Amino acid sequence: MLKNLDTIHKDLFKDLEKSVVEHEKLLSRIDKGKNGVSDATSREQHHYILLKMETLTTNF
């Protein structure tokens, strides 16, 4: 079971890392004034990442 737990932890961390990179790209697009990108979208993504981080911290 501990081996599985380690794998789950790594997978969750990789997923969180991917989400952060995508969020940074979105922030860059907002900063550059790209069309079709809103501050609200960024805030939603940020909130989602925060929830994922809290889950990872709380459960591991």
TORRO-273200 format. One record per residue (C-alpha): residue in three letters; residue number from 1; x, y, z. Coordinates in Angstrom, 3 decimals. Layout:
BEGIN
<atom type="ala" seq="NUM" east="X" north="Y" up="Z"/>
...
END
This chain:
BEGIN
<atom type="met" seq="1" east="0.000" north="0.000" up="0.000"/>
<atom type="leu" seq="2" east="2.847" north="2.397" up="0.755"/>
<atom type="lys" seq="3" east="4.254" north="1.866" up="-2.736"/>
<atom type="asn" seq="4" east="0.901" north="2.862" up="-4.190"/>
<atom type="leu" seq="5" east="0.748" north="5.881" up="-1.925"/>
<atom type="asp" seq="6" east="4.109" north="7.080" up="-3.208"/>
<atom type="thr" seq="7" east="2.915" north="6.703" up="-6.808"/>
<atom type="ile" seq="8" east="-0.311" north="8.562" up="-6.048"/>
<atom type="his" seq="9" east="1.671" north="11.371" up="-4.401"/>
<atom type="lys" seq="10" east="3.964" north="11.690" up="-7.418"/>
<atom type="asp" seq="11" east="1.010" north="11.731" up="-9.817"/>
<atom type="leu" seq="12" east="-0.780" north="14.404" up="-7.808"/>
<atom type="phe" seq="13" east="2.363" north="16.520" up="-7.671"/>
<atom type="lys" seq="14" east="2.888" north="16.208" up="-11.442"/>
<atom type="asp" seq="15" east="-0.738" north="17.209" up="-12.031"/>
<atom type="leu" seq="16" east="-0.326" north="20.210" up="-9.742"/>
<atom type="glu" seq="17" east="2.887" north="21.191" up="-11.511"/>
<atom type="lys" seq="18" east="1.130" north="21.023" up="-14.890"/>
<atom type="ser" seq="19" east="-1.715" north="23.198" up="-13.578"/>
<atom type="val" seq="20" east="0.726" north="25.816" up="-12.294"/>
<atom type="val" seq="21" east="2.568" north="25.967" up="-15.625"/>
<atom type="glu" seq="22" east="-0.717" north="26.367" up="-17.512"/>
<atom type="his" seq="23" east="-1.767" north="29.113" up="-15.100"/>
<atom type="glu" seq="24" east="1.528" north="30.951" up="-15.587"/>
<atom type="lys" seq="25" east="1.009" north="30.822" up="-19.352"/>
<atom type="leu" seq="26" east="-2.478" north="32.268" up="-18.911"/>
<atom type="leu" seq="27" east="-1.116" north="35.066" up="-16.730"/>
<atom type="ser" seq="28" east="1.470" north="35.830" up="-19.382"/>
<atom type="arg" seq="29" east="-1.246" north="36.055" up="-22.037"/>
<atom type="ile" seq="30" east="-3.250" north="38.416" up="-19.792"/>
<atom type="asp" seq="31" east="-0.156" north="40.528" up="-19.185"/>
<atom type="lys" seq="32" east="0.426" north="40.789" up="-22.946"/>
<atom type="gly" seq="33" east="-3.206" north="41.830" up="-23.492"/>
<atom type="lys" seq="34" east="-4.129" north="38.854" up="-25.660"/>
<atom type="asn" seq="35" east="-7.732" north="38.701" up="-26.854"/>
<atom type="gly" seq="36" east="-10.076" north="36.101" up="-25.382"/>
<atom type="val" seq="37" east="-8.358" north="35.933" up="-22.008"/>
<atom type="ser" seq="38" east="-10.025" north="37.324" up="-18.918"/>
<atom type="asp" seq="39" east="-9.003" north="38.093" up="-15.379"/>
<atom type="ala" seq="40" east="-11.978" north="36.038" up="-14.177"/>
<atom type="thr" seq="41" east="-10.591" north="32.950" up="-15.907"/>
<atom type="ser" seq="42" east="-7.268" north="33.498" up="-14.179"/>
<atom type="arg" seq="43" east="-8.948" north="33.837" up="-10.800"/>
<atom type="glu" seq="44" east="-10.921" north="30.624" up="-11.351"/>
<atom type="gln" seq="45" east="-7.756" north="28.749" up="-12.312"/>
<atom type="his" seq="46" east="-5.908" north="30.204" up="-9.324"/>
<atom type="his" seq="47" east="-8.681" north="29.072" up="-6.970"/>
<atom type="tyr" seq="48" east="-8.641" north="25.571" up="-8.486"/>
<atom type="ile" seq="49" east="-4.863" north="25.330" up="-8.013"/>
<atom type="leu" seq="50" east="-5.165" north="26.549" up="-4.429"/>
<atom type="leu" seq="51" east="-7.717" north="23.820" up="-3.694"/>
<atom type="lys" seq="52" east="-5.426" north="21.184" up="-5.220"/>
<atom type="met" seq="53" east="-2.506" north="22.445" up="-3.130"/>
<atom type="glu" seq="54" east="-4.591" north="22.353" up="0.048"/>
<atom type="thr" seq="55" east="-5.703" north="18.796" up="-0.703"/>
<atom type="leu" seq="56" east="-2.138" north="17.682" up="-1.342"/>
<atom type="thr" seq="57" east="-0.892" north="19.371" up="1.843"/>
<atom type="thr" seq="58" east="-3.736" north="18.083" up="4.005"/>
<atom type="asn" seq="59" east="-3.696" north="14.517" up="2.782"/>
<atom type="phe" seq="60" east="0.045" north="14.002" up="2.515"/>
END
